[in-house]
Amino acid sequence: MVDAWSERYRAKPDDPVAAMNYAQGLRGIGQRQQAAAVLEQASLHNPKNMELIGAYGRALADAGNYQQSLDVLSRAHTPDKPDWHILSVQGAVLDQVGRHEEAQRYYATALKIAPEEPSVLSNLGLSYALSKDLVRAELTLRRALARPRADPRVRQNLALVVGLQGRFTEAESIVRSDLPPEIAAANVSYLRQMLAQQNDLHMPAAKPRS
């Protein structure tokens, strides 16, 4: 994928489709700074392409450039036409820099546009967890998990929050649910590793669903 889109991008670096796909491939192989650089150049050629600017903002967050990401994401939609996807990503970035209450306001706005959207609920649940409000985090993540389109990561996040409350058996049961034995075992191992690091609980960098 990277090679194919690299050729198209190099032939026409101002092509937003080529830039976004090439950047996605680069992020997939861990070249996060390069991905952000590709999208930066493309956005300079396409300053009104909101989708491209949003992708650039996400790539900056993925590379750990949080303040620059927030600046870029603020240009990826407008107050009269807010995009719940971008609002959710903005919230996730704010959580990364410890601004949890502000992040939760962004999620609340996103949920007004897309009620009960599981990806937003999942990010909101993690935000509550980061705020040490584990009860509200659990309730929110359960709402997310109940939605038909819930991402598998929601289950892992819920298990983590349940485990952080000391209910380890229930947490392991959550991650094992409806999974083949080998995948369930891997998930339990991951859960135990995360619980062992509970004092350093943080959201995974730039993995908000959108």
DRENVOVO-926178 format. One record per residue: x, y negated, z of N, C-alpha, C in turn. Coordinates in Angstrom, 3 decimals, decimal comma, m for minus. Layout:
[r [X Y Z] [X Y Z] [X Y Z]]
...
//
This chain:
[r [0,837 1,198 0,000] [0,000 0,000 0,000] [0,874 m1,250 0,000]]
[r [1,913 m1,240 0,838] [2,783 m2,408 0,928] [3,469 m2,670 m0,410]]
[r [3,992 m1,626 m1,032] [4,705 m1,801 m2,301] [3,780 m2,329 m3,391]]
[r [2,580 m1,757 m3,465] [1,641 m2,156 m4,513] [1,236 m3,620 m4,368]]
[r [0,870 m4,016 m3,159] [0,438 m5,396 m2,956] [1,613 m6,363 m2,956]]
[r [2,799 m5,873 m2,622] [3,988 m6,714 m2,669] [4,237 m7,200 m4,090]]
[r [4,106 m6,289 m5,056] [4,322 m6,666 m6,454] [3,305 m7,708 m6,906]]
[r [2,052 m7,502 m6,538] [1,016 m8,456 m6,949] [1,227 m9,807 m6,263]]
[r [1,615 m9,769 m4,987] [1,837 m11,015 m4,255] [3,013 m11,788 m4,839]]
[r [4,098 m11,096 m5,141] [5,275 m11,776 m5,666] [5,010 m12,346 m7,060]]
[r [4,123 m11,690 m7,796] [3,768 m12,215 m9,119] [2,900 m13,468 m9,009]]
[r [2,091 m13,524 m7,927] [1,195 m14,671 m7,752] [1,000 m14,925 m6,255]]
[r [1,957 m15,601 m5,615] [1,912 m15,790 m4,165] [0,762 m16,653 m3,661]]
[r [0,085 m17,365 m4,572] [m1,053 m18,183 m4,144] [m2,380 m17,429 m4,246]]
[r [m2,328 m16,146 m4,619] [m3,537 m15,318 m4,715] [m3,940 m14,880 m3,301]]
[r [m5,067 m15,369 m2,786] [m5,432 m15,032 m1,402] [m5,695 m13,550 m1,177]]
[r [m6,265 m12,870 m2,168] [m6,551 m11,445 m2,022] [m5,245 m10,658 m1,905]]
[r [m4,301 m10,984 m2,777] [m3,008 m10,307 m2,725] [m2,299 m10,592 m1,407]]
[r [m2,346 m11,837 m0,971] [m1,668 m12,218 0,272] [m2,268 m11,495 1,473]]
[r [m3,586 m11,442 1,548] [m4,229 m10,803 2,707] [m3,971 m9,303 2,733]]
[r [m4,020 m8,655 1,588] [m3,772 m7,219 1,557] [m2,303 m6,888 1,810]]
[r [m1,415 m7,694 1,260] [0,013 m7,495 1,503] [0,318 m7,693 2,992]]
[r [m0,261 m8,744 3,577] [m0,042 m9,009 5,001] [m0,595 m7,886 5,865]]
[r [m1,744 m7,349 5,484] [m2,316 m6,232 6,241] [m1,379 m5,035 6,215]]
[r [m0,804 m4,771 5,055] [0,148 m3,675 4,950] [1,387 m3,914 5,790]]
[r [1,874 m5,139 5,791] [3,056 m5,476 6,584] [2,779 m5,312 8,080]]
[r [1,602 m5,748 8,507] [1,248 m5,589 9,917] [1,165 m4,103 10,276]]
[r [0,701 m3,303 9,320] [0,584 m1,876 9,567] [1,913 m1,187 9,795]]
[r [2,990 m1,752 9,253] [4,317 m1,154 9,452] [5,143 m1,963 10,451]]
[r [4,466 m2,849 11,179] [5,140 m3,574 12,251] [5,844 m4,846 11,864]]
[r [5,694 m5,273 10,594] [6,350 m6,501 10,134] [5,425 m7,701 10,385]]
[r [5,215 m8,023 11,646] [4,200 m9,006 12,000] [4,593 m10,436 11,657]]
[r [5,822 m10,781 11,911] [6,268 m12,138 11,590] [6,243 m12,368 10,080]]
[r [6,648 m11,352 9,316] [6,628 m11,482 7,860] [5,200 m11,609 7,353]]
[r [4,279 m10,862 7,952] [2,873 m10,949 7,564] [2,343 m12,363 7,774]]
[r [2,687 m12,943 8,926] [2,240 m14,311 9,208] [2,835 m15,289 8,207]]
[r [4,090 m15,080 7,829] [4,740 m15,973 6,872] [4,070 m15,894 5,501]]
[r [3,692 m14,693 5,084] [3,001 m14,511 3,799] [1,685 m15,277 3,796]]
[r [0,926 m15,152 4,885] [m0,376 m15,802 4,963] [m0,243 m17,313 5,125]]
[r [0,835 m17,744 5,751] [1,070 m19,186 5,868] [1,256 m19,808 4,490]]
[r [2,074 m19,168 3,674] [2,317 m19,697 2,330] [1,036 m19,700 1,498]]
[r [0,280 m18,614 1,596] [m0,962 m18,538 0,818] [m1,967 m19,581 1,289]]
[r [m2,024 m19,833 2,588] [m2,982 m20,813 3,095] [m2,615 m22,232 2,680]]
[r [m1,344 m22,496 2,490] [m0,934 m23,816 1,996] [m1,468 m24,070 0,594]]
[r [m1,575 m23,001 m0,192] [m2,117 m23,109 m1,554] [m3,647 m23,085 m1,569]]
[r [m4,237 m22,589 m0,494] [m5,702 m22,429 m0,437] [m6,238 m22,995 0,881]]
[r [m6,100 m24,314 1,095] [m6,427 m24,899 2,406] [m7,905 m24,843 2,775]]
[r [m8,771 m24,533 1,838] [m10,206 m24,479 2,124] [m10,745 m23,052 2,182]]
[r [m9,863 m22,082 2,038] [m10,270 m20,674 2,077] [m10,337 m20,228 3,539]]
[r [m11,541 m20,253 4,104] [m11,712 m19,957 5,521] [m11,304 m18,524 5,867]]
[r [m11,604 m17,579 4,987] [m11,245 m16,187 5,260] [m9,731 m16,036 5,361]]
[r [m9,025 m16,701 4,468] [m7,562 m16,636 4,471] [m6,991 m17,297 5,725]]
[r [m7,539 m18,441 6,088] [m7,061 m19,137 7,285] [m7,326 m18,294 8,527]]
[r [m8,498 m17,641 8,557] [m8,791 m16,747 9,679] [m7,795 m15,603 9,768]]
[r [m7,450 m15,025 8,618] [m6,465 m13,939 8,598] [m5,105 m14,430 9,069]]
[r [m4,758 m15,652 8,682] [m3,486 m16,239 9,121] [m3,484 m16,412 10,635]]
[r [m4,591 m16,911 11,179] [m4,682 m17,080 12,622] [m4,555 m15,767 13,368]]
[r [m5,197 m14,722 12,849] [m5,089 m13,401 13,473] [m3,655 m12,886 13,424]]
[r [m2,997 m13,093 12,282] [m1,622 m12,616 12,124] [m0,681 m13,329 13,090]]
[r [m0,923 m14,619 13,318] [m0,103 m15,359 14,272] [m0,277 m14,797 15,680]]
[r [m1,517 m14,485 16,037] [m1,771 m13,888 17,351] [m1,087 m12,536 17,461]]
[r [m1,153 m11,757 16,395] [m0,537 m10,438 16,367] [0,970 m10,545 16,566]]
[r [1,542 m11,658 16,086] [2,986 m11,873 16,212] [3,358 m12,547 17,529]]
[r [2,357 m12,850 18,356] [2,629 m13,463 19,655] [2,699 m14,969 19,652]]
[r [2,350 m15,597 18,533] [2,367 m17,067 18,437] [0,988 m17,604 18,801]]
[r [0,656 m17,559 20,082] [m0,724 m17,776 20,505] [m1,209 m19,215 20,321]]
[r [m0,405 m20,191 20,708] [m0,864 m21,567 20,578] [m1,051 m21,944 19,117]]
[r [m0,115 m21,549 18,266] [m0,261 m21,826 16,840] [m1,473 m21,100 16,280]]
[r [m1,710 m19,883 16,780] [m2,885 m19,129 16,350] [m4,164 m19,891 16,668]]
[r [m4,260 m20,425 17,882] [m5,456 m21,182 18,261] [m5,642 m22,400 17,364]]
[r [m4,543 m23,074 17,044] [m4,634 m24,251 16,173] [m5,164 m23,866 14,795]]
[r [m4,659 m22,773 14,261] [m5,077 m22,331 12,929] [m6,523 m21,835 12,955]]
[r [m6,873 m21,032 13,952] [m8,228 m20,480 14,030] [m9,282 m21,577 14,166]]
[r [m8,911 m22,690 14,774] [m9,869 m23,788 14,900] [m10,237 m24,366 13,541]]
[r [m9,409 m24,097 12,529] [m9,692 m24,577 11,165] [m10,350 m23,507 10,295]]
[r [m10,589 m22,325 10,886] [m11,135 m21,214 10,111] [m12,656 m21,216 10,063]]
[r [m13,281 m22,126 10,803] [m14,730 m22,325 10,719] [m15,039 m23,726 11,223]]
[r [m16,281 m24,137 11,091] [m16,657 m25,495 11,457] [m17,814 m25,466 12,449]]
[r [m17,993 m26,531 13,249] [m19,078 m26,549 14,233] [m20,464 m26,344 13,623]]
[r [m20,659 m26,825 12,397] [m21,973 m26,657 11,778] [m22,146 m25,274 11,158]]
[r [m21,021 m24,556 10,956] [m21,082 m23,203 10,427] [m20,134 m22,298 11,213]]
[r [m20,445 m22,075 12,484] [m19,546 m21,243 13,300] [m19,569 m19,786 12,846]]
[r [m18,438 m19,151 12,955] [m18,273 m17,744 12,564] [m18,034 m16,932 13,840]]
[r [m18,932 m16,004 14,136] [m18,790 m15,258 15,388] [m17,532 m14,403 15,400]]
[r [m17,089 m13,943 14,231] [m15,846 m13,174 14,177] [m14,677 m14,025 14,690]]
[r [m14,601 m15,271 14,193] [m13,513 m16,156 14,590] [m13,637 m16,538 16,058]]
[r [m14,857 m16,802 16,509] [m15,069 m17,138 17,913] [m14,558 m16,021 18,825]]
[r [m14,811 m14,779 18,442] [m14,358 m13,642 19,239] [m12,837 m13,552 19,257]]
[r [m12,214 m13,792 18,111] [m10,749 m13,767 18,059] [m10,167 m14,914 18,878]]
[r [m10,785 m16,090 18,790] [m10,319 m17,211 19,606] [m10,394 m16,862 21,091]]
[r [m11,482 m16,212 21,486] [m11,596 m15,786 22,868] [m10,490 m14,822 23,257]]
[r [m10,197 m13,863 22,388] [m9,150 m12,876 22,678] [m7,791 m13,541 22,826]]
[r [m7,508 m14,530 21,985] [m6,224 m15,235 22,086] [m6,165 m16,031 23,387]]
[r [m7,264 m16,682 23,753] [m7,303 m17,423 25,013] [m7,064 m16,490 26,198]]
[r [m7,609 m15,268 26,122] [m7,345 m14,295 27,171] [m5,864 m13,951 27,243]]
[r [m5,218 m13,902 26,097] [m3,792 m13,577 26,076] [m2,964 m14,596 26,840]]
[r [m3,414 m15,851 26,840] [m2,644 m16,904 27,519] [m3,233 m17,233 28,888]]
[r [m4,130 m16,382 29,374] [m4,627 m16,529 30,726] [m5,773 m17,495 30,926]]
[r [m6,377 m17,956 29,850] [m7,479 m18,919 29,951] [m8,809 m18,165 29,856]]
[r [m9,083 m17,355 30,885] [m10,180 m16,398 30,810] [m11,563 m17,054 30,813]]
[r [m11,769 m18,046 31,644] [m13,089 m18,694 31,683] [m13,415 m19,343 30,345]]
[r [m12,423 m19,977 29,756] [m12,620 m20,585 28,439] [m12,896 m19,513 27,391]]
[r [m12,174 m18,410 27,481] [m12,386 m17,299 26,546] [m13,811 m16,791 26,637]]
[r [m14,316 m16,664 27,839] [m15,667 m16,133 28,041] [m16,731 m17,051 27,459]]
[r [m16,456 m18,340 27,421] [m17,405 m19,268 26,774] [m17,439 m19,028 25,265]]
[r [m16,292 m18,729 24,685] [m16,260 m18,427 23,247] [m17,035 m17,149 22,950]]
[r [m16,869 m16,128 23,798] [m17,610 m14,887 23,589] [m19,113 m15,130 23,723]]
[r [m19,492 m15,954 24,689] [m20,915 m16,245 24,889] [m21,503 m16,915 23,651]]
[r [m20,752 m17,824 23,053] [m21,215 m18,479 21,833] [m21,320 m17,485 20,688]]
[r [m20,328 m16,592 20,592] [m20,353 m15,570 19,541] [m21,576 m14,671 19,693]]
[r [m21,929 m14,340 20,932] [m23,067 m13,448 21,171] [m24,402 m14,134 20,890]]
[r [m24,436 m15,445 20,919] [m25,654 m16,150 20,523] [m25,903 m16,000 19,023]]
[r [m24,798 m15,908 18,274] [m24,899 m15,751 16,816] [m25,111 m14,282 16,456]]
[r [m24,418 m13,397 17,158] [m24,497 m11,952 16,888] [m24,841 m11,228 18,185]]
[r [m26,118 m11,241 18,594] [m26,511 m10,652 19,877] [m26,117 m9,176 20,002]]
[r [m25,555 m8,841 21,152] [m25,176 m7,465 21,482] [m24,159 m6,867 20,499]]
[r [m23,420 m7,690 19,800] [m22,360 m7,192 18,920] [m21,313 m6,467 19,780]]
[r [m21,083 m5,163 19,516] [m20,215 m4,381 20,409] [m18,774 m4,869 20,476]]
[r [m18,233 m5,375 19,384] [m16,846 m5,833 19,422] [m16,692 m7,046 20,324]]
[r [m17,678 m7,932 20,305] [m17,624 m9,111 21,172] [m17,839 m8,696 22,627]]
[r [m18,795 m7,816 22,862] [m19,032 m7,329 24,220] [m17,788 m6,640 24,785]]
[r [m17,093 m5,903 23,942] [m15,874 m5,221 24,383] [m14,815 m6,231 24,803]]
[r [m14,610 m7,265 23,974] [m13,642 m8,298 24,325] [m14,061 m9,025 25,599]]
[r [m15,354 m9,292 25,742] [m15,860 m9,962 26,933] [m15,633 m9,090 28,166]]
[r [m15,887 m7,797 28,043] [m15,659 m6,886 29,159] [m14,208 m6,884 29,603]]
[r [m13,290 m6,866 28,633] [m11,872 m6,914 28,976] [m11,513 m8,241 29,632]]
[r [m12,152 m9,315 29,180] [m11,898 m10,631 29,771] [m12,312 m10,645 31,238]]
[r [m13,460 m10,052 31,546] [m13,884 m9,955 32,937] [m12,882 m9,121 33,747]]
[r [m12,374 m8,066 33,140] [m11,385 m7,235 33,838] [m10,132 m8,037 34,150]]
[r [m9,705 m8,841 33,188] [m8,531 m9,680 33,407] [m8,779 m10,722 34,481]]
[r [m10,043 m11,095 34,652] [m10,428 m12,036 35,707] [m10,631 m11,327 37,039]]
[r [m10,373 m10,019 37,083] [m10,529 m9,180 38,275] [m11,995 m8,993 38,677]]
[r [m12,905 m9,259 37,756] [m14,329 m9,008 38,006] [m14,670 m7,662 37,386]]
[r [m14,280 m6,582 38,067] [m14,376 m5,246 37,483] [m15,814 m4,748 37,369]]
[r [m16,679 m5,181 38,277] [m18,082 m4,756 38,208] [m18,740 m5,319 36,959]]
[r [m18,551 m6,604 36,718] [m19,132 m7,207 35,516] [m18,466 m6,652 34,265]]
[r [m17,176 m6,378 34,347] [m16,472 m5,784 33,207] [m17,081 m4,434 32,851]]
[r [m17,335 m3,605 33,853] [m17,917 m2,287 33,604] [m19,311 m2,405 32,977]]
[r [m20,146 m3,266 33,534] [m21,500 m3,434 32,996] [m21,464 m3,887 31,535]]
[r [m20,568 m4,789 31,230] [m20,472 m5,325 29,865] [m19,960 m4,262 28,897]]
[r [m18,970 m3,503 29,314] [m18,430 m2,449 28,454] [m19,441 m1,322 28,246]]
[r [m20,257 m1,054 29,251] [m21,317 m0,056 29,066] [m22,338 m0,551 28,047]]
[r [m22,629 m1,829 28,057] [m23,524 m2,396 27,032] [m22,914 m2,213 25,647]]
[r [m21,619 m2,466 25,549] [m20,939 m2,320 24,257] [m20,971 m0,875 23,786]]
[r [m20,691 0,049 24,717] [m20,635 1,465 24,346] [m21,999 1,993 23,914]]
[r [m23,069 1,378 24,411] [m24,424 1,827 24,067] [m24,838 1,427 22,660]]
[r [m24,081 0,523 22,044] [m24,438 0,071 20,698] [m24,000 1,111 19,659]]
[r [m24,781 1,286 18,588] [m24,474 2,328 17,586] [m23,116 2,179 16,930]]
[r [m22,652 0,949 16,745] [m21,397 0,731 16,013] [m20,206 0,497 16,942]]
[r [m20,282 0,961 18,153] [m19,208 0,720 19,114] [m17,911 1,408 18,663]]
[r [m16,828 0,687 18,750] [m15,511 1,207 18,405] [m15,048 2,203 19,477]]
[r [m14,296 3,258 19,095] [m13,804 4,214 20,097] [m12,989 3,568 21,214]]
[r [m12,380 2,425 20,925] [m11,590 1,755 21,962] [m12,454 1,283 23,118]]
[r [m13,751 1,060 22,865] [m14,646 0,630 23,934] [m14,682 1,686 25,036]]
[r [m14,738 2,952 24,630] [m14,766 4,046 25,604] [m13,493 4,050 26,453]]
[r [m12,343 3,844 25,807] [m11,081 3,808 26,539] [m11,046 2,631 27,513]]
[r [m11,536 1,477 27,049] [m11,544 0,298 27,909] [m12,459 0,514 29,112]]
[r [m13,625 1,125 28,877] [m14,552 1,404 29,969] [m13,916 2,368 30,974]]
[r [m13,273 3,404 30,469] [m12,621 4,361 31,356] [m11,553 3,679 32,203]]
[r [m10,803 2,781 31,586] [m9,764 2,064 32,326] [m10,368 1,247 33,463]]
[r [m11,443 0,524 33,156] [m12,079 m0,320 34,172] [m12,670 0,542 35,298]]
[r [m13,280 1,669 34,944] [m13,821 2,581 35,961] [m12,680 3,128 36,821]]
[r [m11,571 3,492 36,186] [m10,422 3,996 36,922] [m9,826 2,962 37,859]]
[r [m9,811 1,703 37,415] [m9,277 0,631 38,255] [m10,116 0,420 39,509]]
[r [m11,357 0,915 39,485] [m12,211 0,837 40,664] [m12,069 2,071 41,561]]
[r [m11,125 2,948 41,192] [m10,850 4,104 42,028] [m11,648 5,351 41,691]]
[r [m12,479 5,299 40,634] [m13,312 6,450 40,272] [m12,613 7,232 39,156]]
[r [m11,512 7,904 39,546] [m10,626 8,510 38,558] [m11,271 9,688 37,832]]
[r [m12,017 10,511 38,557] [m12,655 11,668 37,923] [m13,659 11,213 36,881]]
[r [m14,451 10,202 37,220] [m15,425 9,669 36,264] [m14,723 9,051 35,063]]
[r [m13,623 8,358 35,309] [m12,869 7,723 34,219] [m12,364 8,769 33,235]]
[r [m11,821 9,877 33,763] [m11,327 10,935 32,886] [m12,471 11,594 32,127]]
[r [m13,606 11,709 32,762] [m14,775 12,277 32,091] [m15,220 11,407 30,924]]
[r [m15,124 10,098 31,092] [m15,518 9,167 30,030] [m14,622 9,334 28,812]]
[r [m13,320 9,430 29,007] [m12,424 9,530 27,854] [m12,464 10,907 27,205]]
[r [m12,891 11,922 27,941] [m12,987 13,267 27,363] [m14,277 13,471 26,570]]
[r [m15,248 12,631 26,778] [m16,589 12,844 26,238] [m16,603 12,988 24,718]]
[r [m17,181 14,093 24,249] [m17,428 14,333 22,822] [m16,157 14,334 21,972]]
[r [m15,028 14,713 22,533] [m13,782 14,708 21,781] [m13,172 16,106 21,758]]
[r [m12,455 16,442 20,678] [m11,722 17,707 20,652] [m10,711 17,748 21,795]]
[r [m10,389 18,948 22,305] [m9,516 19,067 23,485] [m8,180 18,341 23,353]]
[r [m7,535 18,437 22,168] [m6,214 17,830 22,045] [m6,294 16,303 22,089]]
[r [m7,349 15,728 21,483] [m7,520 14,276 21,518] [m7,907 13,825 22,923]]
[r [m8,774 14,599 23,567] [m9,183 14,278 24,935] [m7,970 14,273 25,867]]
[r [m7,092 15,250 25,709] [m5,903 15,323 26,557] [m4,997 14,115 26,349]]
[r [m4,858 13,709 25,094] [m4,032 12,531 24,801] [m4,640 11,277 25,411]]
[r [m5,965 11,173 25,342] [m6,642 10,011 25,914] [m6,502 9,976 27,431]]
[r [m6,598 11,129 28,063] [m6,436 11,188 29,521] [m5,016 10,783 29,902]]
[r [m4,037 11,241 29,137] [m2,646 10,878 29,402] [m2,448 9,376 29,286]]
[r [m3,045 8,793 28,248] [m2,950 7,341 28,052] [m3,619 6,608 29,210]]
[r [m4,792 7,098 29,624] [m5,513 6,479 30,732] [m4,664 6,490 31,997]]
[r [m4,063 7,617 32,308] [m3,249 7,710 33,517] [m2,064 6,760 33,455]]
[r [m1,477 6,625 32,261] [m0,352 5,701 32,093] [m0,803 4,263 32,348]]
[r [m1,967 3,905 31,800] [m2,475 2,545 31,981] [m2,834 2,277 33,437]]
[r [m3,425 3,255 34,104] [m3,790 3,068 35,504] [m2,550 2,927 36,382]]
[r [m1,469 3,599 36,000] [m0,221 3,480 36,752] [0,366 2,079 36,624]]
[r [m0,035 1,371 35,560] [0,460 0,014 35,326] [m0,623 m1,025 35,628]]
[r [m1,577 m0,682 36,501] [m2,743 m1,531 36,690] [m2,399 m2,927 37,166]]
[r [m1,284 m3,108 37,825] [m0,929 m4,443 38,276] [m0,509 m5,343 37,128]]
[r [m0,242 m4,719 35,966] [0,151 m5,494 34,794] [m0,919 m5,430 33,719]]
[r [m2,182 m5,245 34,122] [m3,272 m5,107 33,165] [m3,325 m6,313 32,242]]
[r [m3,340 m6,061 30,946] [m3,490 m7,147 29,981] [m4,145 m6,594 28,731]]
[r [m4,700 m7,478 27,947] [m5,338 m7,038 26,715] [m4,276 m6,684 25,685]]
[r [m4,484 m5,622 24,900] [m3,537 m5,321 23,827] [m3,415 m6,481 22,858]]
[r [m2,202 m6,823 22,501] [m1,984 m8,005 21,670] [m2,675 m7,880 20,313]]
[r [m3,442 m8,916 19,981] [m4,037 m9,084 18,659] [m4,765 m7,868 18,163]]
[r [m5,566 m7,210 19,019] [m6,368 m6,096 18,555] [m7,864 m6,343 18,757]]
[r [m8,259 m7,571 18,747] [m9,679 m7,773 18,841] [m10,368 m7,339 17,576]]
[r [m11,520 m6,710 17,730] [m12,264 m6,379 16,520] [m12,937 m7,635 16,030]]
[r [m13,130 m7,694 14,735] [m13,764 m8,886 14,175] [m14,566 m8,521 12,947]]
//
